[in-house]
């Protein structure tokens, strides 16, 4: 048997097995929190989203595309001395125009936990493992955006007579 041919066959077999099994856990299905907001302009909305991310301690990060109105923050790392308690989180926010001055926002918080047994306070030794998205923190992020934009007011088209409105509310007294 030709040694080169045997080596080539073993290399091919090893490549097939290596490609078939992966030890890296996959990212879980995304869980999005959604809301709709009114903003004076896309520039104002963009600044409010970035401010909200900073307020929640998410670093500026991976992707910030204003033309697509999409932000992916850097990883917010919170280490802990206990296994499975340290986390790192990454926020992702997308905006879609739905009308003049109206936007649909969607946010998700990707979360990983540190399962290292030793040196749990040193992130260079961390063993990050995916956990389901943190939808409650995504709702908090969207709540910050809504709070910074202020309340949405609906104004009636008809002009009101103050005297008639007073009579209506007080029963004509």
PyMOL commands that set and color helices and strands:
alter all, ss='L'
color gray80, all
select helices_A, chain A and resi 3-20+42-55+123-125+135-149+162-170
alter helices_A, ss='H'
color red, helices_A
select strands_A, chain A and resi 33-38+63-65+70-72+76-78+87-99+102-114+128-131
alter strands_A, ss='S'
color yellow, strands_A
deselect
rebuild
show_as cartoon
